[in-house]
Structures are given as structure tokens and as C-alpha cells.
Amino acid sequence: MAHLIDVDYAEQFVLPPCIEDWIAPTHPTRFIRAFVDALDLEAVGITWASGEGGRPAYAPGLLLKVWLYGYYERMRSCRKLEQACRGRVQAALAALDAADEKHLHPADADARVMKCRDPNRNAFAYNGQAVADARSGIIVACDVVQDCNDEHQLNAMLDTVAEQAGQTAQRTVGDTGYANGAELAQAEAAQREVVIALPQSVRPNSDKPYAGSNFTYDAERDVYMCPHGGELTLRGVRERKDKGYVLHRYRCAVKDCPHRDQCTKDPKGRTIERNQYADVIQRQYDKQQLPHVKADLAKRGYLIEPVFAFIKQHLGFRRFTLSGLDNVRTQWSLLCTTYNLHKLYQHWQHRKLRLDAPKPTPSPNTFCLIPGGSRIHHALQPAYDALFFQLRSRFRTRSPQQIPCAP
């Protein structure tokens, strides 16, 4: 006989229920718990201050699990985390009595006016940086800066990669925003292989025959040659303090050039300016003409752009919810760590990696989450090192009371 299944609210368990039985074996909560348990929190810089008065403090590892779980599930406020811990069975593995919500004033002294996608609109913002490994897609370095562009971030991010991964990649590619002569010269001096997309202004332009990029520099004679063979000789030097370089000015001396009206509107003749980094930029351009280098540069878009797309679309993060540069950096580190956890969760779910708690006295030179790396696939070890250093870089100078609380 057919019957309906209903609930008996007065029914009791013969044996007390165990939370472990309510969580699927491969649920992300278990992965996050295993990940945090595998961390040496003191090495990361997460500690707690003991005191005689007041209520007992929550364990730092427990709080970190809750924050990572919240970011993993697109929850970034204390109120939502509290509701989740009370209402979601999955969150029962990492309970949290959330602190009072702190409402921040919209004015932020650390934020800077930056251009938006809408060219007619500017807004107070921060500049989030990230470097991803081409093979695994893992973020190996991240930071937040106040600069309104990326011109001076290339070597700073490479330094962070070297600190976190032990070395930089065989080749680092970046978009046009990082095309800065001084930065390219610094990377070249440090023997770092970088390929940065160059602006159109330094590439030969067939559509504009008299564009500056179509003029050729003769280093031996220190003159520029125009497309028709005319010479532009050195006429002066000026300093651009705002840009940090010196410009050498070259001017055409051909008074009766038949192409003058097409080439320039300056009554004194066509002028070309050259800074001290022009040779470095030219070497960068010449290198990018090599087929294998050109192919690597073409991959840039689908290596790093999916990282920001995932954070914006999948994690639903469109704006920082904290105020102050240090707090924003911490939030960005949590977001990047969450992105990496999503990547690594797939391997953990299919038993391709295992997380173990650290040994009581780990070697000071061992920065892997698995002691010695013996139980982790060798290709994933850099990803764990990156996660470790991301957390350490944000929390090593912060006490638990300083960890920011999102509104």
C-alpha cells in the first residue's frame, strides 16, 4: 500500500548523532579542515595572546577554518558566517560565535582614485596584483598596491614570487600595463626572463607611416633615420622627474622635405624623443619576434585572466569590504588562498594528495605543508608552498585581535 513519508519531530536517536556522519567524505569543509590542520600556525605567524581575564578565546586554527570556509562559500561578513555556523550542518565542523559587526566609514584614507572600465568614470579603489603558475593555475604571489596602474609592479611581484617559490619562472609574461623601461631594465639586470606586451607606440605601424616607431635609431652616429632616409640629429636633453628618466631630443634638419606636412605640424621640424631605456625596450621587442616567445605571450590572457574572472564571478567578489591598505591586503590574500583551495580541492577529492599535520619540530628550512613533501604530488608542492607563504606574509606581524572583520 502506498504511503507518504513524513517527519516525526519527537523522534529521538538511539545513539547520539555524530557531526562527522552528516558530512560527505569529500565535502570541501573536510578539505579546508585538513588544510588548516596541516599548517604550522606559529610558522605562518598566527598566534594567540593568553590572559587570565575574560571569556575563553577561540583557537586561531578554528577561526582560520571559519574564514577560509566563508570565503570558499562566498560569505565574507561576520553576520553571515554566524548564520552559517548556526544553520548549516557543514559549518558545524568549524563553529564560530561571531563578533559584533563593525561598520566602516565609506571614506578610506588609503584608497586612491583609479580609472574604471567606464572611461568617463573614476572611483576610489585599490590595485590587486596576482601571479599564477602556467602549469597548475595556482596563484603563487599576490599583493594590493595603491598605484593606479601596474607600471612599477613587475619586479616587486617577481620578488614576491622568488620569496614564496624559491625562484621565478623560466619566463614571466605580462600585459601592457607592466611595460615600463625602468622595470624591464631592472629585470634584465637581475637576469630575469620577462616578456611584457609592448604598447603600439613602440611597434612598427604600417597604417601610420610617420609614427615614431617607424623611425630607426643609429647608435654609432647617434641619429634617427626617417622612413625616407632623412636624419634627425641630437638637439637637446631634458629631464622628466615625474617619470624618472632623461629624454634626448632629436630633430629633423631637412627644411625642404616634400613629406614634411604629412610628417609633422611643428614649424621647427619633426622631433623624436628617446629615453635611457630605449635600448632595453628595443631588445624586448626583438625578443618577442621569436616564434616561441610570441606563443608564450599569446597564452597570457587565458592563464591569468581566468583567475580574476573566477574571483569576480564564482566567488562573487566585486569590491573590497574592508578599509585600510593592510586590511585590504589581508582580504585579497584570503581571496587568492580561496581560489587556490578550489584548485587543490579537486586533487584532494580524487585522492591525488593527502594532508597531514606538521611534525612537532619542523625544520626551519622546510616550507611545505606536508613534512618533506613525501605525501604530495611533486607538481603540487609549489602550490602548497605558495599557500603557506601567502598566509605567512599576511599574518606573521598580526595578532588574532588584528585580523580584520568584514561588515
Secondary structure, DSSP 8 states (H G I E B T S, - for coil): --------TT---SS---GGGGS-TT-HHHHHHHHHHTS-HHHHT------SSSS----HHHHHHHHHHHHHTT--SHHHHHHHHHH-SGGGGG-----------S--TT-EEEE-SSTT-EEEE-EEEEEE-TTT--EEEEEEE--SSSTT-HHHHHHHHHHHHSS--SSEEE-GGG--HHHHHHHHHTT--EEE---GGGS--SSSTTSGGGSEEETTTTEEE-TTS-EEEEEEEEEETTTTEEEEEEEE--TT-TTHHHH---TT--EEEEETTHHHHHHHHHHTTSHHHHHHHHHHHHHHHHHHHIIIIIS---S--S-SHHHHHHHHHHHHHHHHHHHHHHHHHTTS-------SS--TT---SSGGGTTS-GGGHHHHHHHHHHHHHHHTT--GGGS----
